[in-house]
Amino acid sequence: MRWLFFCAAALAVACTSSAASDPPCVEGLTTSCKPQYDPPTFATIHANILQPTCATGQGTCHTADAAKAGLVLSDLDQSYAMLVDGRRVIKGDPSCSLLMKRLTSTDPGYRMPRGPTPLNAGELCTITQWIAGGAAR
């Protein structure tokens, strides 16, 4: 019986520590906003937001030569496959998608893109509406 209690306690600690590293779903995220790019398609998001912000030049975070977190955003098809993986982008659920957690974070060490300038409201709205609409390719 003590062994069972010990295992349950160890499991609870393991679950708590892994949950603490992944932030909760984004609160207050809405699709009732004005997208910068309408209609919000992946091709438009990639060409106007992801590629120029995250995958341009040598050694930029998500280029083939840097591939931070294993994510390369320079190629349209590869970008889609890597993003829409059920964790980074959860089709139909922008608030729990890791992409939105990173893009909307107030923690400068966690927020993407890195640097002093986060995406603007219209860009965030475009991505939010795309994910909420099913994140189609």
matplotlib code that plots the C-alpha trace (Angstrom):
import matplotlib.pyplot as plt

x = [0.0, 2.8, 4.4, 1.2, 1.1, 4.7, 4.2, 1.1, 2.9, 5.9, 3.5, 1.7, 5.1, 6.2, 2.9, 3.0, 6.5, 5.9, 2.6, 4.5, 6.9, 4.0, 2.0, -1.8, -4.0, -4.1, -7.0, -9.1, -7.9, -10.7, -11.5, -13.6, -10.7, -9.5, -6.9, -4.0, -4.3, -7.7, -8.6, -6.2, -4.5, -1.3, 0.4, -0.3, 0.8, 4.0, 4.9, 4.0, 4.7, 6.6, 9.2, 10.3, 10.1, 11.5, 13.3, 15.2, 19.0, 21.7, 21.5, 18.0, 16.1, 14.1, 16.3, 17.8, 21.2, 19.8, 16.6, 15.8, 13.6, 13.9, 11.6, 12.5, 10.1, 11.9, 10.0, 6.2, 5.4, 8.0, 6.8, 3.2, 4.1, 6.2, 3.7, 0.5, 1.6, -1.1, 1.0, 2.4, -0.8, -4.0, -6.5, -9.5, -8.0, -5.8, -5.8, -4.2, -1.8, 1.8, 2.3, -0.2, 1.2, 4.6, 3.4, 1.2, 3.5, 4.5, 7.7, 10.5, 12.4, 9.5, 7.8, 8.3, 9.6, 12.6, 13.5, 11.7, 9.0, 6.2, 3.8, 1.1, -2.6, -3.5, -0.8, -1.9, -5.5, -4.7, -2.9, -5.7, -8.4, -6.4, -6.0, -9.6, -10.8, -9.0, -5.5, -6.0, -3.0]
y = [0.0, 2.4, 1.6, 2.5, 5.8, 6.6, 5.9, 8.1, 10.9, 10.6, 10.7, 13.8, 15.6, 14.6, 15.8, 19.1, 19.9, 19.2, 21.2, 24.1, 24.4, 24.6, 27.8, 27.6, 28.4, 32.1, 33.9, 36.5, 35.4, 36.3, 35.9, 39.1, 41.2, 42.8, 40.7, 42.4, 39.9, 38.9, 36.1, 34.6, 31.8, 29.9, 31.1, 34.7, 34.2, 32.5, 35.1, 38.2, 37.2, 34.0, 34.1, 37.8, 37.9, 34.5, 32.9, 35.6, 35.8, 33.6, 32.3, 33.8, 31.7, 29.5, 29.3, 25.9, 26.8, 27.8, 25.7, 26.8, 24.2, 22.2, 24.5, 25.8, 28.3, 29.2, 26.7, 27.0, 23.2, 22.3, 25.2, 24.0, 20.4, 21.5, 24.0, 22.0, 19.1, 19.0, 21.0, 24.1, 24.6, 22.8, 23.1, 25.0, 25.9, 29.0, 29.7, 26.4, 26.3, 26.7, 29.2, 31.6, 31.1, 32.1, 35.0, 36.6, 36.0, 39.0, 37.2, 38.5, 35.3, 33.2, 35.4, 35.0, 36.7, 37.6, 41.2, 44.4, 44.3, 41.7, 41.0, 43.7, 43.1, 42.6, 40.0, 38.2, 38.3, 36.9, 33.9, 33.5, 33.4, 31.0, 28.5, 29.0, 28.3, 24.9, 25.9, 24.8, 24.5]
z = [0.0, 0.8, -2.5, -4.3, -2.4, -3.2, -7.0, -7.0, -5.3, -7.7, -10.7, -9.3, -8.9, -12.5, -13.9, -12.0, -13.1, -16.8, -16.7, -15.1, -18.1, -20.6, -20.1, -19.9, -22.8, -23.8, -22.1, -24.0, -27.5, -29.9, -33.5, -33.4, -34.6, -37.7, -39.5, -41.3, -44.1, -45.2, -45.9, -43.4, -45.4, -44.5, -47.7, -46.8, -43.2, -44.3, -47.0, -44.9, -41.3, -40.7, -43.4, -43.2, -39.3, -38.4, -41.4, -43.4, -43.7, -42.3, -38.8, -38.1, -35.6, -37.9, -41.0, -42.1, -40.6, -37.2, -36.8, -33.3, -31.5, -34.7, -36.5, -40.0, -41.5, -44.8, -47.0, -47.3, -47.3, -44.6, -42.4, -42.6, -41.8, -38.8, -37.4, -37.8, -35.6, -33.0, -30.5, -32.1, -34.0, -32.8, -35.6, -34.4, -31.1, -31.3, -27.5, -26.7, -29.7, -28.7, -31.5, -30.0, -26.5, -27.8, -30.0, -27.2, -24.2, -22.1, -21.1, -23.4, -22.9, -24.1, -26.6, -30.3, -32.3, -30.1, -29.8, -28.8, -31.4, -31.1, -33.9, -34.2, -33.4, -37.1, -37.6, -34.4, -35.5, -38.9, -37.3, -34.7, -37.3, -39.5, -36.6, -35.4, -39.0, -39.1, -40.1, -43.6, -46.0]

ax = plt.figure().add_subplot(projection="3d")
ax.plot(x, y, z, "-o")
ax.set_aspect("equal")
plt.show()
